[in-house]
Amino acid sequence: MASPAEKNRLALVTGSTGLLGRAICHRLAREGFDLCLGYARSGEAAEQLAEELAASSGVTCSTLGFDVTSAKDVQAAVGQLVESRGRVDVLVAAHGVAPLALLRFTREDDIQNAFRINAEGTVHCVSAVLPVMQRQNWGRIVILSSAAAEGRTGQAVYAASKSALRGLIQSAAREYAAYGVTLNSVAPAVVEGNPATQSDQREKLLSDYPLGRFVTPDEVAAATAFLVSDEAATMTGQNLIIDGGRF
């Protein structure tokens, strides 16, 4: 199957109502993508966002609630989407949780939750859409990782759960390249609007960034939009770090 026209592509965005998810949805809508806004508990917010995007960009927007930690739930949701919309061209996995604590103070339930949502949940989503994209002979998958995966004090568990995604992306990229499917990740550092940027630690955090500012949600959205575009057709298995020089 030929590459679908960019104006007709359908993107499923998980974590759509979060700080980065919203920015990505707005950017993809401006690029002409139809959207399905995935959410776990924020159904009302997702509906409001869908109405906003449809009104401002004229694209078709729907919402879909499901639990990324349940493989059965994710498979059913993707099946429902394919039945109603006929295809899934793009997956942006923007869901996630970020437990922040020194390793020895991290609670067991926070460890389990981080891996179930960040790692297992992403595996479930990617596994559900890959057969659809394989049949289409075309697909784009972008996973929101984190620059913290390189190692940050007080973020050991979060970093570990995000680091797991590198193996997923690089392995699946090799497995599905022959079907016109690419998988990449975007790894931002602290994003403007994150609660940490509004705290009394703001100036201390900024001192670690050579560019003197935090990454913006729109910058993360722009990187994501590039990776799902035709211009990035030969980029796969890559991790795009956006960290303001904090490497």
KARAFEN-V750642 format. One record per pair of residues at least 24 apart in sequence whose C-alpha atoms are under 8 Angstrom apart, sorted by the first residue. I is the first residue (numbers start at 1). J is the second residue. Records with the same first field share a line. If there is no record, write none. Layout:
I=J ; J
This chain:
1=136 ; 137 ; 138
2=137 ; 138
3=138
4=138
6=31 ; 32 ; 33 ; 229
7=31 ; 32 ; 33 ; 34
8=32 ; 33 ; 34
9=33 ; 34 ; 88 ; 89 ; 90
10=34 ; 35 ; 36 ; 87 ; 88 ; 89 ; 90
11=35 ; 36 ; 88 ; 89 ; 90 ; 91 ; 92
12=36 ; 37 ; 38 ; 88 ; 90 ; 91 ; 92
13=37 ; 38 ; 91 ; 92 ; 93 ; 94
14=38 ; 39 ; 91 ; 92 ; 93 ; 94 ; 95
15=39 ; 40 ; 93 ; 94 ; 95 ; 96
16=46 ; 94 ; 95
17=42 ; 45 ; 46 ; 49
18=94 ; 95
19=193 ; 194 ; 217
20=94 ; 217 ; 220 ; 221
21=94 ; 95
22=49
23=217 ; 218 ; 221
24=217 ; 218 ; 220 ; 221 ; 222 ; 224 ; 225
25=53
26=53
27=218 ; 221 ; 222 ; 225
28=225
29=53 ; 57 ; 59
30=57
32=57 ; 59
33=59
34=59 ; 60 ; 61
35=59 ; 60 ; 61 ; 62
36=61 ; 62 ; 63 ; 64
37=61 ; 62 ; 63 ; 64
38=63 ; 64 ; 65 ; 66
39=63 ; 64 ; 65 ; 66 ; 67
40=65 ; 66 ; 67 ; 68
41=65
68=117 ; 120 ; 121 ; 122 ; 124 ; 125
69=116 ; 117 ; 120 ; 121 ; 124
70=121 ; 124
71=121 ; 124 ; 125
74=124 ; 125 ; 128
75=124 ; 125 ; 128
78=128 ; 129
87=132 ; 136
88=129 ; 132 ; 133 ; 139
89=133 ; 138 ; 139 ; 140
90=139 ; 140 ; 141 ; 142 ; 228
91=126 ; 129 ; 140 ; 141 ; 142
92=141 ; 142 ; 143 ; 144
93=122 ; 125 ; 141 ; 142 ; 143 ; 144
94=143 ; 144
95=144
97=158
98=155 ; 158
99=155 ; 157 ; 158
100=154 ; 155 ; 158
101=154 ; 155 ; 156
102=153 ; 154 ; 155 ; 156
103=154 ; 155 ; 156 ; 157
106=157
111=157
114=157 ; 158 ; 161
115=161
118=161 ; 162
119=161 ; 162 ; 164 ; 165
122=165
123=168
133=179 ; 181
134=176 ; 179 ; 180 ; 181
137=179 ; 180 ; 181
138=179 ; 180 ; 181
139=180 ; 181 ; 182
140=181 ; 182 ; 183 ; 227 ; 228
141=181 ; 182 ; 183 ; 184 ; 228
142=183 ; 184 ; 185 ; 186 ; 224 ; 227 ; 228
143=183 ; 184 ; 185 ; 186
144=185 ; 186 ; 187
145=185 ; 186 ; 187 ; 188
146=186 ; 187 ; 188 ; 189 ; 241
147=187 ; 188 ; 189 ; 241 ; 242 ; 243
148=189
166=239
169=237 ; 238
170=236 ; 237 ; 238
171=237
172=237
173=236 ; 237
174=237
177=236
182=233 ; 234 ; 235 ; 236 ; 237
183=236 ; 237 ; 238
184=227 ; 235 ; 236 ; 237 ; 238 ; 239 ; 240
185=237 ; 238 ; 239 ; 240
186=220 ; 223 ; 224 ; 239 ; 240 ; 241 ; 242
187=239 ; 240 ; 241 ; 242 ; 243
188=215 ; 220 ; 241 ; 242 ; 243
189=214 ; 215 ; 241 ; 242 ; 243 ; 244 ; 246
190=214 ; 215 ; 243
191=215 ; 216 ; 217
192=216 ; 217
208=246
209=243 ; 244 ; 245 ; 246
210=244 ; 245 ; 246
211=244 ; 245
212=244
213=244
214=243 ; 244
215=242 ; 243 ; 244
